[in-house]
Amino acid sequence: MKILVVEDDRAARMLIRRFLEGIAAESVEIIEAVDGWAAWELLRNGLQPDLAIIDLMMPRMDGLTLLEKIRSVFALKKLKIIICSAVQERMQITQVESLEIDAYLFKPLTARKLLNAVHKVSNIRVTLPAEPPGGTRGNDPSQKDQAISPKENDPAQKEISPAAKAFEDFLRQYHKLTTQVAREMDLMNRSLQIGDRATMMAHVRSMLKQARFLEIPGLTRLLLRVESSLFTDSQANLTLDLQALKQEHHQMEITLGEMLKRHHPAFDPDTSVASN
């Protein structure tokens, strides 16, 4: 079984890949695409997945456009599709559902949400994770199902998988970047007060390099805006951009906290990832 994951945010892609480890089939292949355009190129060149998990808000080609293209091709009309998106506007949801999708999941995702949807759409066996402490399941009806094909006594489940190691590595780098942004913002504000734009540019480019490497689209776009304001010598725009950067940093802290709480409560940012 081939599963195509179309998501521009690297953190979300890594979470989805990690969640899909709960599938109990040995012959599952996961193919990733960083946006709708990249996914369409794969499909146009002959990729025939059994299931596609698609985000809606993406650069170059959004999820809705990709859906329209997929449904216009006879060979792809029966492709099973799960939409995973933060978009909750009824008009857009109706538009997406008119393209014959198989499931629509609201972000933030949990393993139970996604694996339940995969099981219902493809009827493939999955292993659902244990309930959170206290048995809280939220309001998602799909989370009311019991575990399918549990493997609690399987020693192999205790091993750290390559995807889990990669996710831990990403968490450490995301944690490091969140700390860096806080530090660099303080230095940038000091540089702004004395008019040292060259130093500010150095700080921006340092953060931009990491944001691009970790594929964090929101932070990348914002840092490019700050860089542009520095080039054009726009004081008013720069002040607004720095305020927006402060808000973005706050959101990064929230995102990091959610990832740790939901997916890796025992995470230690100072511990190196174990090697194979």
Helices and strands as residue ranges (DSSP letters): E 2-6, H 10-19, G 20-22, E 29-33, H 36-44, E 51-54, H 63-71, G 74-76, E 80-85, H 90-97, E 103-106, H 111-122, G 133-135, G 141-144, G 155-158, H 162-193, H 197-213, H 217-232, H 235-263
